[in-house]
Amino acid sequence: IAGVPVPADACRGDFNASGDTTVQDLFDFLAAYFSGLPGADVNTDGRISVQDIFDFLASWFHGC
């Protein structure tokens, strides 16, 4: 699931779509980010960059 882009209406902080934001979402995002998987493009700008880390963390801390 980490390689699949998140739908716009989904909670981006729940990266693994488990229904809750946990530390596992953080680990799953980082694994996708460092692997260059498309799902790590959290801000959907067409590229994976450091900004995606900040955008994911903002969503993760906000929760669902």
Number of C-alpha atoms within 10 A of each C-alpha: 11 19 18 14 16 22 8 10 6 11 18 26 24 24 30 21 15 10 10 16 21 16 11 14 21 19 13 17 28 16 15 20 22 10 11 15 16 18 19 28 26 27 19 14 9 9 14 19 15 10 13 19 19 13 15 23 17 13 18 21 11 12 14 13
